[in-house]
Amino acid sequence: MVPKKTTILQNEMIAPLLFLLGTAALLAASTNIAKLSSNMGFHPVTLLVWSIVGATIVLTALSAIQRQLPRLTPHLAEYFIVSAIIGVAAPNLILFAAVPKVGVSFVSLSLAFPPLFTYIGAVALKMETVSLIRSLGVALALAGAVFLATLQLSAPDAPVSWIVATLFVPVILAAGNIYRSRRWPKGVKPSALVPGTLMVSSLSLLLAGAFTELPLHVPATLTPWLLICVQTAILAVQYLLFFQLQKRGGPVASLSQFTGVCSRSHGRPRSYPAVKRAAAGWNIYRRYFHCTWYLPGYPRRCAATPFKNVGRSIAAH
C-alpha cells in the first residue's frame, strides 16, 4: 500500500510553527500600520473598523465560492457572537485606540501577557493541571506587568485610564482564547469560522460607531484607503492562520506562543532601557512556560519538545 502524501500544511510538526510565525509577523505588521496611520493623522480605530469590514467581505466571498459557509445553528450563533466580541472587537478596539495615547511599544509589550491569564483560567476550569514551574512563571510575569505599569504611570501626564485599559486587554484575549477552545463547534473547519466571527465583529463596531463618537469617517484621499486595503489583507490572513493555530494547539498554545514572539518582533522600546530589562524578565518567564503545545500523537507533557529549541532561538533574535 502506497503511503498517503501530506503537504507541509498537513504536517503536524511543521504546520503549527508556520501558523505561529505567520500570525506573529502579521500581527506585528498590523500594529505598525496602526502606528503609521496615527502619525499620518488617520485615526487607528477608523482603520480597524473598515479593515475588519473589508476582511469580512473578502473571507465571506471566498467561503461562499468554496461552499464552506457553515449552516447557522444556535451553538454557532453563540460562538460567533461571543468569540467576535471578546476575541476580536473589544481587544482590538482598545489596542488601536490606545496606540496614539500610550505608544505602540507599550501596546506591543502588553501583548506578551495573555499566556499567564490563559493559564490561570485554564487551571481554574480544570483544562490544565497546576505546575510549580508554571506557577513561578506566572508570578514572574505578573511582576513584570506591575513593573511595566509602574514605569508607564511614572511618566509626566501619564494617561492612566488608557494604561489600565491596555493592560486589561490580555485578560480579554485570554478569555476569548479559552472560550474558543471550549466551545469550538464540532466538525467545523477553522476557515469556516473566521468569516462569521469577523462579520459579527464588523457589525458590533459599526453599531458602536453609530451610537457613540467612535471615529468612522475616512478622509477622501488615496493614502487612507491604501492603508485600509493593506490592513484588510493582513487581518484576513492573520485570523485564518490564528484559528488554524488555535485548533491545532489548544487553549494555551495559540496565544501563549504567538504573542510572546510577536511582542519581541514589533515592540522595540529602545528609548528606555528599563522596559528592555522587563522584556528580559519576560524571556525568563517564557522559558519555563514554553511547553504548551498539544499536538496529536504526543503526550501532553512532551508535546512541546519539537518546538522548544525553535521557540528559544526565535526569542533570542
Backbone as CSV, one residue per row, in Angstrom:
resi,resn,N_x,N_y,N_z,CA_x,CA_y,CA_z,C_x,C_y,C_z
1,MET,0.857,-1.206,0.000,0.000,0.000,0.000,0.882,1.241,0.000
2,VAL,0.629,2.131,-0.945,1.435,3.345,-1.061,1.032,4.333,0.028
3,PRO,2.016,4.820,0.827,1.671,5.776,1.891,1.118,7.071,1.318
4,LYS,0.134,7.624,2.002,-0.501,8.863,1.557,0.435,10.043,1.766
5,LYS,0.607,10.843,0.717,1.473,12.004,0.802,0.763,13.140,1.533
6,THR,1.517,13.861,2.323,0.957,15.009,3.052,1.703,16.273,2.657
7,THR,0.977,17.372,2.623,1.595,18.658,2.329,2.197,19.233,3.606
8,ILE,2.935,20.321,3.458,3.559,20.960,4.615,2.503,21.423,5.609
9,LEU,1.374,21.963,5.108,0.324,22.470,5.983,-0.445,21.359,6.680
10,GLN,-0.271,20.109,6.224,-0.899,18.971,6.887,0.054,18.284,7.857
11,ASN,1.308,18.683,7.814,2.304,18.083,8.700,2.115,18.606,10.121
12,GLU,1.877,17.686,11.068,1.580,18.080,12.440,2.787,18.672,13.159
13,MET,3.975,18.520,12.587,5.168,19.073,13.203,5.500,20.464,12.668
14,ILE,5.329,20.627,11.359,5.764,21.863,10.708,4.651,22.904,10.646
15,ALA,3.426,22.469,10.372,2.315,23.409,10.160,2.097,24.361,11.333
16,PRO,2.048,23.878,12.599,1.825,24.830,13.697,2.897,25.901,13.786
17,LEU,4.144,25.535,13.494,5.222,26.526,13.535,5.029,27.574,12.445
18,LEU,4.596,27.132,11.259,4.349,28.083,10.172,3.177,29.005,10.517
19,PHE,2.115,28.435,11.102,0.983,29.259,11.523,1.413,30.263,12.587
20,LEU,2.260,29.819,13.502,2.776,30.685,14.561,3.548,31.854,13.989
21,LEU,4.517,31.561,13.119,5.359,32.623,12.558,4.550,33.564,11.681
22,GLY,3.627,33.006,10.902,2.803,33.849,10.040,1.903,34.779,10.833
23,THR,1.268,34.244,11.877,0.392,35.072,12.702,1.176,36.159,13.409
24,ALA,2.346,35.796,13.935,3.179,36.776,14.636,3.615,37.904,13.711
25,ALA,4.054,37.533,12.512,4.514,38.548,11.555,3.382,39.487,11.145
26,LEU,2.191,38.926,10.923,1.061,39.751,10.503,0.563,40.645,11.633
27,LEU,0.579,40.135,12.860,0.193,40.979,13.988,1.174,42.126,14.160
28,ALA,2.456,41.823,13.944,3.469,42.872,14.004,3.208,43.948,12.955
29,ALA,2.924,43.506,11.730,2.658,44.456,10.650,1.395,45.264,10.939
30,SER,0.367,44.606,11.472,-0.893,45.290,11.758,-0.704,46.410,12.772
31,THR,0.053,46.139,13.840,0.274,47.151,14.870,1.081,48.320,14.340
32,ASN,2.064,48.030,13.509,2.880,49.112,12.953,2.108,49.949,11.947
33,ILE,1.178,49.337,11.217,0.329,50.117,10.312,-0.583,51.031,11.111
34,ALA,-1.052,50.541,12.264,-1.871,51.391,13.136,-1.066,52.610,13.591
35,LYS,0.205,52.385,13.925,1.065,53.495,14.318,1.270,54.455,13.146
36,LEU,1.469,53.897,11.949,1.665,54.733,10.755,0.445,55.586,10.484
37,SER,-0.740,54.995,10.601,-1.961,55.760,10.356,-2.120,56.881,11.374
38,SER,-1.737,56.609,12.624,-1.816,57.641,13.660,-0.873,58.794,13.350
39,ASN,0.329,58.474,12.892,1.308,59.514,12.549,0.849,60.359,11.357
40,MET,0.000,59.775,10.514,-0.484,60.482,9.327,-1.786,61.224,9.592
41,GLY,-2.253,61.193,10.843,-3.489,61.890,11.165,-4.743,61.114,10.858
42,PHE,-4.590,59.835,10.550,-5.716,58.946,10.247,-5.928,58.052,11.464
43,HIS,-7.060,58.195,12.157,-7.245,57.519,13.437,-7.162,56.002,13.281
44,PRO,-6.381,55.319,14.122,-6.252,53.854,14.028,-7.577,53.117,14.187
45,VAL,-8.507,53.659,14.968,-9.796,52.992,15.147,-10.578,52.973,13.830
46,THR,-10.516,54.070,13.086,-11.158,54.106,11.766,-10.550,53.045,10.862
47,LEU,-9.230,52.959,10.898,-8.523,51.935,10.122,-8.989,50.542,10.534
48,LEU,-9.098,50.303,11.828,-9.509,48.990,12.329,-10.902,48.612,11.845
49,VAL,-11.861,49.519,12.022,-13.252,49.198,11.704,-13.411,48.816,10.234
50,TRP,-12.903,49.670,9.340,-13.114,49.402,7.916,-12.238,48.267,7.409
51,SER,-11.126,47.994,8.072,-10.303,46.841,7.698,-11.001,45.534,8.063
52,ILE,-11.645,45.501,9.228,-12.387,44.299,9.616,-13.587,44.104,8.698
53,VAL,-14.248,45.204,8.334,-15.350,45.107,7.370,-14.843,44.537,6.046
54,GLY,-13.708,45.043,5.582,-13.126,44.546,4.336,-12.736,43.084,4.420
55,ALA,-12.103,42.694,5.532,-11.715,41.292,5.707,-12.940,40.384,5.752
56,THR,-14.016,40.875,6.358,-15.266,40.099,6.406,-15.806,39.851,5.003
57,ILE,-15.830,40.890,4.191,-16.346,40.759,2.815,-15.497,39.777,2.018
58,VAL,-14.188,39.914,2.108,-13.275,39.057,1.339,-13.420,37.587,1.756
59,LEU,-13.375,37.314,3.057,-13.412,35.927,3.523,-14.786,35.291,3.340
60,THR,-15.845,36.087,3.509,-17.188,35.549,3.284,-17.379,35.180,1.823
61,ALA,-16.894,36.024,0.929,-16.996,35.731,-0.500,-16.211,34.478,-0.867
62,LEU,-14.999,34.351,-0.336,-14.179,33.175,-0.633,-14.826,31.901,-0.089
63,SER,-15.369,31.975,1.135,-16.025,30.798,1.712,-17.277,30.420,0.940
64,ALA,-18.005,31.436,0.464,-19.209,31.156,-0.328,-18.838,30.484,-1.652
65,ILE,-17.779,30.976,-2.287,-17.336,30.377,-3.555,-16.909,28.929,-3.343
66,GLN,-16.227,28.667,-2.228,-15.755,27.313,-1.923,-16.803,26.467,-1.208
67,ARG,-17.981,27.046,-0.969,-19.082,26.366,-0.308,-18.664,25.836,1.072
68,GLN,-17.999,26.691,1.822,-17.542,26.325,3.158,-18.306,27.051,4.268
69,LEU,-19.287,27.865,3.897,-20.047,28.568,4.920,-20.884,27.564,5.712
70,PRO,-20.717,27.495,7.023,-21.463,26.509,7.814,-22.926,26.894,7.975
71,ARG,-23.750,25.893,8.201,-25.163,26.146,8.457,-25.316,26.742,9.852
72,LEU,-26.043,27.849,9.952,-26.164,28.552,11.222,-27.050,27.778,12.187
73,THR,-26.516,27.509,13.361,-27.233,26.841,14.450,-27.154,27.732,15.683
74,PRO,-27.980,27.466,16.709,-27.880,28.266,17.936,-26.479,28.248,18.549
75,HIS,-25.841,27.074,18.541,-24.476,26.976,19.072,-23.516,27.826,18.258
76,LEU,-23.629,27.750,16.939,-22.735,28.507,16.074,-22.981,30.011,16.218
77,ALA,-24.230,30.411,16.347,-24.542,31.825,16.535,-23.946,32.343,17.840
78,GLU,-24.087,31.539,18.902,-23.474,31.921,20.180,-21.968,32.038,20.042
79,TYR,-21.369,31.085,19.337,-19.914,31.089,19.156,-19.466,32.342,18.418
80,PHE,-20.159,32.678,17.343,-19.788,33.863,16.572,-19.882,35.132,17.423
81,ILE,-20.954,35.263,18.184,-21.179,36.489,18.961,-20.131,36.643,20.060
82,VAL,-19.962,35.596,20.864,-19.029,35.693,21.991,-17.590,35.794,21.500
83,SER,-17.236,34.952,20.540,-15.875,34.966,20.012,-15.548,36.303,19.359
84,ALA,-16.530,36.884,18.667,-16.296,38.165,17.995,-16.081,39.293,18.999
85,ILE,-16.900,39.325,20.040,-16.842,40.439,20.986,-15.593,40.387,21.850
86,ILE,-15.330,39.208,22.472,-14.190,39.140,23.395,-12.896,38.716,22.725
87,GLY,-12.992,38.218,21.490,-11.782,37.777,20.817,-11.271,38.718,19.742
88,VAL,-12.168,39.562,19.210,-11.766,40.437,18.098,-12.115,41.900,18.372
89,ALA,-13.401,42.192,18.484,-13.844,43.588,18.525,-13.329,44.345,19.740
90,ALA,-13.613,43.850,20.946,-13.250,44.586,22.157,-11.740,44.767,22.327
91,PRO,-10.925,43.691,22.261,-9.481,43.898,22.456,-8.846,44.743,21.367
92,ASN,-9.253,44.532,20.113,-8.669,45.328,19.028,-9.063,46.788,19.128
93,LEU,-10.313,47.047,19.516,-10.763,48.428,19.659,-9.936,49.155,20.722
94,ILE,-9.702,48.499,21.848,-8.909,49.121,22.912,-7.470,49.343,22.456
95,LEU,-6.873,48.323,21.839,-5.472,48.428,21.437,-5.252,49.500,20.374
96,PHE,-6.105,49.528,19.363,-5.936,50.514,18.290,-6.205,51.924,18.807
97,ALA,-7.163,52.062,19.707,-7.426,53.381,20.278,-6.304,53.815,21.208
98,ALA,-5.602,52.842,21.803,-4.540,53.168,22.761,-3.229,53.547,22.095
99,VAL,-3.040,53.175,20.830,-1.765,53.453,20.154,-1.385,54.936,20.205
100,PRO,-2.300,55.882,19.875,-1.899,57.296,19.963,-1.707,57.785,21.395
101,LYS,-2.256,57.058,22.376,-2.220,57.513,23.767,-0.995,57.017,24.520
102,VAL,-0.688,55.718,24.377,0.405,55.131,25.167,1.582,54.699,24.312
103,GLY,1.432,54.718,23.004,2.529,54.341,22.128,2.489,52.876,21.741
104,VAL,3.043,52.563,20.563,2.998,51.205,20.047,3.881,50.265,20.854
105,SER,4.947,50.771,21.492,5.842,49.902,22.265,5.131,49.321,23.479
106,PHE,4.395,50.166,24.199,3.672,49.685,25.378,2.554,48.732,24.976
107,VAL,1.861,49.047,23.880,0.821,48.151,23.378,1.417,46.794,23.017
108,SER,2.580,46.817,22.371,3.234,45.574,21.971,3.620,44.733,23.171
109,LEU,4.201,45.376,24.181,4.620,44.622,25.365,3.425,44.070,26.131
110,SER,2.300,44.768,26.105,1.119,44.247,26.804,0.635,42.950,26.178
111,LEU,0.937,42.733,24.897,0.522,41.509,24.224,1.334,40.297,24.654
112,ALA,2.339,40.512,25.482,3.121,39.385,25.979,2.482,38.705,27.178
113,PHE,1.395,39.259,27.718,0.837,38.747,28.967,-0.407,37.870,28.851
114,PRO,-1.065,37.733,27.703,-2.189,36.804,27.641,-1.871,35.378,28.092
115,PRO,-0.660,34.846,27.849,-0.397,33.467,28.277,-0.625,33.225,29.752
116,LEU,-0.215,34.157,30.610,-0.355,33.912,32.040,-1.824,33.896,32.456
117,PHE,-2.634,34.792,31.879,-4.056,34.796,32.208,-4.771,33.590,31.591
118,THR,-4.305,33.170,30.408,-4.859,31.961,29.805,-4.586,30.762,30.697
119,TYR,-3.369,30.670,31.214,-3.008,29.545,32.083,-3.823,29.568,33.375
120,ILE,-3.961,30.749,33.969,-4.758,30.861,35.197,-6.193,30.422,34.942
121,GLY,-6.774,30.879,33.834,-8.138,30.488,33.504,-8.257,29.005,33.204
122,ALA,-7.270,28.460,32.493,-7.300,27.040,32.165,-7.197,26.178,33.423
123,VAL,-6.384,26.606,34.393,-6.273,25.878,35.659,-7.583,25.961,36.431
124,ALA,-8.178,27.163,36.465,-9.438,27.346,37.191,-10.555,26.484,36.608
125,LEU,-10.534,26.292,35.288,-11.566,25.488,34.623,-11.155,24.033,34.464
126,LYS,-10.032,23.667,35.083,-9.522,22.292,35.072,-9.184,21.811,33.663
127,MET,-8.793,22.760,32.812,-8.281,22.403,31.497,-6.782,22.170,31.565
128,GLU,-6.157,22.605,32.640,-4.731,22.458,32.893,-4.543,21.995,34.327
129,THR,-3.431,21.297,34.567,-3.070,20.931,35.935,-2.099,21.965,36.494
130,VAL,-2.098,22.122,37.802,-1.216,23.091,38.448,0.222,22.588,38.372
131,SER,1.108,23.453,37.944,2.528,23.134,37.855,3.318,24.173,38.636
132,LEU,4.243,23.708,39.472,5.039,24.625,40.280,5.872,25.547,39.402
133,ILE,6.472,24.994,38.363,7.329,25.797,37.480,6.502,26.828,36.728
134,ARG,5.333,26.417,36.235,4.481,27.370,35.517,3.931,28.426,36.467
135,SER,3.628,28.022,37.691,3.159,28.996,38.677,4.233,30.036,38.959
136,LEU,5.487,29.592,39.009,6.596,30.532,39.162,6.661,31.479,37.976
137,GLY,6.430,30.927,36.782,6.414,31.770,35.588,5.309,32.806,35.635
138,VAL,4.139,32.407,36.115,3.017,33.336,36.252,3.380,34.460,37.216
139,ALA,4.017,34.099,38.339,4.410,35.109,39.320,5.402,36.096,38.721
140,LEU,6.370,35.588,37.946,7.352,36.470,37.306,6.681,37.390,36.297
141,ALA,5.745,36.837,35.535,5.060,37.652,34.528,4.191,38.723,35.175
142,LEU,3.517,38.375,36.257,2.718,39.373,36.968,3.605,40.486,37.515
143,ALA,4.769,40.107,38.022,5.711,41.117,38.494,6.150,42.023,37.346
144,GLY,6.364,41.417,36.168,6.728,42.214,35.003,5.619,43.164,34.592
145,ALA,4.374,42.711,34.667,3.241,43.568,34.314,3.135,44.750,35.262
146,VAL,3.317,44.478,36.560,3.279,45.556,37.552,4.408,46.544,37.301
147,PHE,5.577,46.018,36.972,6.729,46.887,36.700,6.478,47.789,35.498
148,LEU,5.949,47.201,34.424,5.666,47.989,33.218,4.628,49.073,33.495
149,ALA,3.584,48.703,34.239,2.548,49.680,34.560,3.105,50.811,35.403
150,THR,3.939,50.459,36.383,4.548,51.485,37.239,5.440,52.404,36.429
151,LEU,6.201,51.811,35.527,7.103,52.607,34.687,6.327,53.575,33.807
152,GLN,5.240,53.087,33.209,4.445,53.935,32.325,3.699,55.013,33.113
153,LEU,3.219,54.668,34.298,2.474,55.629,35.113,3.367,56.709,35.701
154,SER,4.664,56.415,35.781,5.582,57.394,36.358,5.915,58.526,35.393
155,ALA,5.536,58.370,34.127,5.824,59.415,33.139,4.940,60.636,33.403
156,PRO,5.441,61.824,33.073,4.632,63.040,33.262,3.361,62.987,32.407
157,ASP,2.242,63.410,33.002,0.953,63.435,32.305,0.596,62.064,31.725
158,ALA,0.869,61.012,32.479,0.569,59.657,32.007,-0.937,59.455,31.861
159,PRO,-1.382,58.894,30.729,-2.824,58.621,30.536,-3.235,57.373,31.325
160,VAL,-3.580,57.563,32.569,-3.827,56.442,33.485,-4.905,55.502,32.951
161,SER,-6.014,56.066,32.507,-7.122,55.223,32.057,-6.728,54.360,30.858
162,TRP,-5.934,54.916,29.946,-5.512,54.157,28.771,-4.478,53.100,29.130
163,ILE,-3.643,53.387,30.090,-2.668,52.387,30.539,-3.388,51.201,31.169
164,VAL,-4.352,51.491,32.028,-5.121,50.423,32.675,-5.906,49.622,31.635
165,ALA,-6.527,50.320,30.689,-7.300,49.631,29.649,-6.414,48.730,28.807
166,THR,-5.221,49.216,28.455,-4.293,48.421,27.651,-3.858,47.167,28.397
167,LEU,-3.595,47.300,29.704,-3.185,46.149,30.491,-4.342,45.185,30.755
168,PHE,-5.575,45.634,30.554,-6.730,44.755,30.725,-6.982,43.904,29.478
169,VAL,-6.420,44.324,28.346,-6.622,43.591,27.096,-6.153,42.134,27.187
170,PRO,-4.980,41.835,27.808,-4.583,40.427,27.919,-5.613,39.555,28.617
171,VAL,-6.347,40.111,29.579,-7.386,39.346,30.261,-8.506,38.999,29.280
172,ILE,-8.893,39.984,28.451,-9.956,39.752,27.465,-9.501,38.712,26.440
173,LEU,-8.258,38.845,25.962,-7.741,37.894,24.982,-7.683,36.480,25.552
174,ALA,-7.273,36.365,26.809,-7.205,35.050,27.442,-8.598,34.428,27.547
175,ALA,-9.593,35.258,27.901,-10.967,34.757,27.998,-11.462,34.263,26.638
176,GLY,-11.157,35.022,25.596,-11.547,34.602,24.256,-10.844,33.335,23.818
177,ASN,-9.582,33.215,24.191,-8.803,32.036,23.836,-9.396,30.781,24.462
178,ILE,-9.728,30.856,25.739,-10.300,29.711,26.446,-11.706,29.402,25.919
179,TYR,-12.488,30.442,25.682,-13.858,30.226,25.186,-13.844,29.499,23.847
180,ARG,-13.003,29.951,22.922,-12.977,29.322,21.602,-12.623,27.848,21.689
181,SER,-11.679,27.521,22.562,-11.272,26.123,22.691,-12.368,25.262,23.310
182,ARG,-13.050,25.791,24.316,-14.089,25.004,25.000,-15.361,24.872,24.165
183,ARG,-15.670,25.878,23.376,-16.945,25.891,22.651,-16.789,25.709,21.141
184,TRP,-15.627,25.224,20.708,-15.390,25.048,19.278,-16.441,24.103,18.689
185,PRO,-17.196,24.537,17.685,-18.235,23.671,17.105,-17.623,22.411,16.475
186,LYS,-18.200,21.268,16.781,-17.673,20.008,16.281,-17.863,19.902,14.774
187,GLY,-16.795,19.448,14.125,-16.870,19.199,12.695,-16.774,20.428,11.814
188,VAL,-16.534,21.594,12.393,-16.435,22.830,11.604,-14.971,23.221,11.459
189,LYS,-14.549,23.471,10.237,-13.168,23.837,9.974,-12.874,25.253,10.479
190,PRO,-11.625,25.524,10.845,-11.267,26.882,11.292,-11.583,27.945,10.248
191,SER,-11.298,27.626,8.977,-11.534,28.616,7.913,-13.011,28.953,7.756
192,ALA,-13.902,28.052,8.199,-15.337,28.318,8.102,-15.845,29.169,9.258
193,LEU,-15.074,29.260,10.336,-15.493,30.038,11.500,-15.060,31.497,11.422
194,VAL,-14.005,31.764,10.670,-13.465,33.124,10.628,-14.437,34.130,10.026
195,PRO,-15.073,33.866,8.870,-15.984,34.878,8.297,-17.108,35.285,9.237
196,GLY,-17.744,34.308,9.908,-18.826,34.633,10.828,-18.360,35.442,12.018
197,THR,-17.200,35.079,12.541,-16.651,35.826,13.678,-16.348,37.266,13.290
198,LEU,-15.722,37.460,12.129,-15.402,38.813,11.686,-16.662,39.591,11.297
199,MET,-17.674,38.891,10.800,-18.919,39.575,10.427,-19.591,40.170,11.662
200,VAL,-19.666,39.387,12.737,-20.254,39.908,13.973,-19.388,41.028,14.539
201,SER,-18.070,40.895,14.429,-17.163,41.957,14.884,-17.423,43.243,14.115
202,SER,-17.578,43.127,12.800,-17.845,44.306,11.967,-19.148,44.985,12.366
203,LEU,-20.191,44.186,12.533,-21.493,44.745,12.898,-21.445,45.416,14.266
204,SER,-20.762,44.808,15.220,-20.680,45.395,16.558,-19.911,46.706,16.539
205,LEU,-18.842,46.774,15.756,-18.061,48.011,15.669,-18.835,49.105,14.940
206,LEU,-19.552,48.752,13.888,-20.357,49.741,13.163,-21.503,50.262,14.026
207,LEU,-22.127,49.363,14.804,-23.185,49.804,15.719,-22.624,50.715,16.800
208,ALA,-21.434,50.376,17.289,-20.794,51.236,18.291,-20.508,52.615,17.703
209,GLY,-20.099,52.635,16.431,-19.842,53.916,15.786,-21.098,54.729,15.543
210,ALA,-22.201,54.037,15.319,-23.465,54.726,15.050,-24.046,55.376,16.292
211,PHE,-23.811,54.776,17.454,-24.428,55.271,18.690,-23.429,55.942,19.633
212,THR,-22.171,56.002,19.234,-21.154,56.675,20.054,-20.359,57.613,19.157
213,GLU,-19.303,58.154,19.712,-18.434,59.054,18.942,-17.249,58.313,18.338
214,LEU,-17.393,57.038,18.135,-16.327,56.249,17.512,-16.038,56.791,16.110
215,PRO,-14.787,57.129,15.816,-14.478,57.736,14.511,-14.599,56.719,13.377
216,LEU,-15.495,56.998,12.439,-15.690,56.115,11.294,-15.422,56.802,9.960
217,HIS,-15.268,58.118,9.983,-15.092,58.862,8.728,-13.691,58.643,8.158
218,VAL,-13.642,58.286,6.892,-12.373,58.095,6.194,-12.107,59.315,5.315
219,PRO,-10.950,59.945,5.456,-10.635,61.111,4.614,-10.689,60.758,3.136
220,ALA,-11.132,61.713,2.343,-11.288,61.499,0.894,-9.969,61.662,0.173
221,THR,-8.954,60.929,0.612,-7.649,60.918,-0.048,-7.241,59.477,-0.298
222,LEU,-6.214,59.288,-1.110,-5.818,57.942,-1.524,-5.143,57.154,-0.406
223,THR,-4.280,57.810,0.368,-3.461,57.089,1.352,-4.270,56.318,2.391
224,PRO,-5.283,56.918,3.021,-6.058,56.136,3.993,-6.689,54.880,3.402
225,TRP,-7.175,54.965,2.173,-7.804,53.801,1.556,-6.769,52.736,1.220
226,LEU,-5.564,53.163,0.871,-4.486,52.186,0.647,-4.139,51.457,1.941
227,LEU,-4.077,52.205,3.043,-3.808,51.579,4.340,-4.914,50.599,4.717
228,ILE,-6.159,50.972,4.433,-7.280,50.079,4.735,-7.184,48.790,3.918
229,CYS,-6.822,48.916,2.645,-6.692,47.728,1.793,-5.587,46.803,2.299
230,VAL,-4.451,47.399,2.660,-3.338,46.593,3.176,-3.730,45.924,4.493
231,GLN,-4.354,46.703,5.386,-4.763,46.150,6.680,-5.845,45.086,6.510
232,THR,-6.712,45.255,5.523,-7.732,44.245,5.232,-7.088,42.906,4.886
233,ALA,-6.102,42.946,3.999,-5.401,41.713,3.612,-4.691,41.086,4.800
234,ILE,-4.060,41.925,5.622,-3.333,41.422,6.792,-4.281,40.739,7.769
235,LEU,-5.402,41.401,8.090,-6.338,40.832,9.058,-6.979,39.543,8.543
236,ALA,-7.289,39.503,7.257,-7.914,38.299,6.698,-7.004,37.089,6.859
237,VAL,-5.751,37.243,6.457,-4.807,36.116,6.562,-4.454,35.841,8.024
238,GLN,-4.304,36.904,8.807,-3.934,36.744,10.219,-4.939,35.881,10.975
239,TYR,-6.233,36.158,10.809,-7.235,35.398,11.552,-7.428,33.995,10.998
240,LEU,-7.203,33.810,9.703,-7.222,32.456,9.160,-6.124,31.609,9.800
241,LEU,-4.920,32.167,9.891,-3.801,31.450,10.499,-4.019,31.257,11.993
242,PHE,-4.549,32.281,12.654,-4.745,32.202,14.099,-5.737,31.110,14.481
243,PHE,-6.840,31.010,13.739,-7.829,29.980,14.043,-7.265,28.584,13.767
244,GLN,-6.438,28.467,12.724,-5.783,27.192,12.468,-4.842,26.840,13.624
245,LEU,-4.114,27.836,14.107,-3.187,27.618,15.211,-3.930,27.218,16.476
246,GLN,-5.038,27.866,16.757,-5.815,27.542,17.957,-6.396,26.135,17.858
247,LYS,-6.885,25.755,16.694,-7.468,24.435,16.521,-6.436,23.349,16.780
248,ARG,-5.209,23.562,16.339,-4.172,22.550,16.483,-3.485,22.615,17.841
249,GLY,-3.413,23.817,18.420,-2.596,23.988,19.609,-3.312,23.889,20.927
250,GLY,-4.635,24.095,20.960,-5.348,24.017,22.222,-5.486,25.370,22.897
251,PRO,-6.034,25.426,24.104,-6.384,26.684,24.758,-5.215,27.566,25.105
252,VAL,-4.090,26.981,25.507,-2.958,27.790,25.944,-1.989,28.057,24.819
253,ALA,-1.893,27.130,23.868,-0.816,27.192,22.892,-0.849,28.419,22.013
254,SER,-2.024,28.747,21.445,-2.056,29.777,20.407,-1.586,31.125,20.907
255,LEU,-2.247,31.686,21.915,-1.830,32.996,22.409,-0.506,32.920,23.132
256,SER,-0.242,31.807,23.824,0.999,31.688,24.560,2.189,31.773,23.632
257,GLN,2.051,31.187,22.443,3.193,31.129,21.554,3.341,32.408,20.738
258,PHE,2.263,32.803,20.021,2.493,33.870,19.055,2.619,35.235,19.687
259,THR,1.944,35.489,20.818,2.063,36.820,21.386,3.441,37.052,21.962
260,GLY,4.033,35.998,22.512,5.379,36.150,23.042,6.377,36.471,21.955
261,VAL,6.221,35.795,20.808,7.140,36.036,19.704,6.920,37.402,19.086
262,CYS,5.635,37.745,18.825,5.368,38.998,18.126,5.676,40.190,19.004
263,SER,5.567,40.045,20.316,5.876,41.177,21.176,7.351,41.533,21.077
264,ARG,8.193,40.536,20.739,9.610,40.814,20.543,9.868,41.327,19.128
265,SER,9.013,40.917,18.180,9.298,41.250,16.792,8.912,42.675,16.432
266,HIS,7.859,43.244,17.082,7.475,44.589,16.686,7.407,45.553,17.852
267,GLY,7.622,45.105,19.069,7.732,46.038,20.178,9.187,46.349,20.410
268,ARG,9.654,47.502,19.969,11.080,47.807,20.081,11.257,49.063,20.933
269,PRO,11.100,48.940,22.238,11.169,50.107,23.113,12.609,50.490,23.416
270,ARG,13.349,50.956,22.431,14.758,51.234,22.625,15.003,52.539,23.363
271,SER,13.976,53.324,23.539,14.182,54.648,24.122,14.307,54.607,25.627
272,TYR,13.891,53.501,26.283,14.039,53.445,27.728,14.535,52.057,28.127
273,PRO,15.758,51.963,28.651,16.385,50.686,28.986,15.597,49.886,30.007
274,ALA,14.835,50.534,30.873,14.111,49.799,31.904,13.107,48.829,31.293
275,VAL,12.455,49.230,30.205,11.499,48.350,29.560,12.216,47.170,28.919
276,LYS,13.441,47.404,28.431,14.209,46.311,27.868,14.564,45.296,28.951
277,ARG,14.822,45.762,30.164,15.089,44.834,31.252,13.828,44.043,31.598
278,ALA,12.674,44.710,31.518,11.425,43.992,31.771,11.199,42.913,30.717
279,ALA,11.533,43.233,29.449,11.402,42.241,28.390,12.333,41.055,28.638
280,ALA,13.514,41.317,29.168,14.432,40.231,29.503,13.831,39.341,30.590
281,GLY,13.154,39.953,31.555,12.483,39.177,32.589,11.381,38.321,32.009
282,TRP,10.687,38.867,31.001,9.642,38.095,30.336,10.221,36.870,29.643
283,ASN,11.438,36.989,29.081,12.058,35.841,28.442,12.289,34.707,29.432
284,ILE,12.627,35.052,30.687,12.794,34.028,31.718,11.474,33.316,31.947
285,TYR,10.393,34.095,32.035,9.062,33.500,32.219,8.712,32.586,31.064
286,ARG,8.947,33.064,29.842,8.554,32.290,28.677,9.359,31.000,28.580
287,ARG,10.594,31.025,29.065,11.433,29.837,29.018,10.800,28.696,29.802
288,TYR,10.212,29.019,30.963,9.617,27.979,31.784,8.168,27.694,31.409
289,PHE,7.558,28.625,30.699,6.139,28.479,30.361,5.953,27.887,28.979
290,HIS,7.063,27.664,28.262,7.002,27.433,26.825,6.346,26.110,26.450
291,CYS,6.361,25.120,27.346,5.892,23.783,26.981,4.367,23.738,26.989
292,THR,3.754,24.289,25.934,2.291,24.367,25.913,1.673,23.805,24.643
293,TRP,2.472,23.216,23.755,1.899,22.689,22.523,1.247,21.335,22.773
294,TYR,0.014,21.193,22.342,-0.660,19.908,22.437,-0.901,19.419,21.017
295,LEU,-0.070,18.514,20.555,-0.185,18.030,19.193,-0.692,16.594,19.191
296,PRO,-1.484,16.220,18.189,-1.973,14.847,18.125,-0.810,13.861,18.076
297,GLY,-0.905,12.820,18.872,0.126,11.796,18.855,1.231,12.002,19.852
298,TYR,1.202,13.120,20.601,2.230,13.381,21.591,1.585,13.490,22.969
299,PRO,2.253,12.980,23.996,1.735,13.180,25.358,1.721,14.652,25.701
300,ARG,0.849,15.052,26.610,0.698,16.466,26.963,1.993,17.052,27.485
301,ARG,2.739,16.300,28.311,3.933,16.861,28.928,5.077,16.990,27.934
302,CYS,5.065,16.174,26.879,6.204,16.137,25.971,5.922,16.789,24.633
303,ALA,4.679,17.277,24.439,4.309,17.758,23.110,5.112,18.946,22.659
304,ALA,5.669,19.710,23.584,6.379,20.933,23.197,7.790,20.668,22.749
305,THR,8.293,19.463,22.959,9.706,19.194,22.708,10.166,19.610,21.318
306,PRO,9.418,19.283,20.212,9.897,19.663,18.883,10.043,21.154,18.693
307,PHE,9.324,21.975,19.473,9.313,23.411,19.248,10.107,24.172,20.301
308,LYS,10.566,23.486,21.345,11.151,24.184,22.483,12.378,24.994,22.069
309,ASN,13.308,24.296,21.391,14.547,24.986,20.987,14.278,26.003,19.893
310,VAL,13.313,25.682,19.008,12.977,26.631,17.944,12.439,27.918,18.539
311,GLY,11.539,27.802,19.532,10.964,28.981,20.159,12.011,29.818,20.839
312,ARG,12.965,29.161,21.515,14.017,29.929,22.205,14.924,30.618,21.199
313,SER,15.174,29.933,20.056,16.007,30.530,19.027,15.348,31.783,18.462
314,ILE,14.021,31.714,18.241,13.290,32.882,17.732,13.363,34.016,18.725
315,ALA,13.122,33.693,20.010,13.136,34.735,21.049,14.497,35.387,21.169
316,ALA,15.565,34.604,20.923,16.910,35.146,21.051,17.212,36.196,20.009
317,HIS,16.465,36.145,18.921,16.694,37.120,17.857,15.660,38.238,17.880
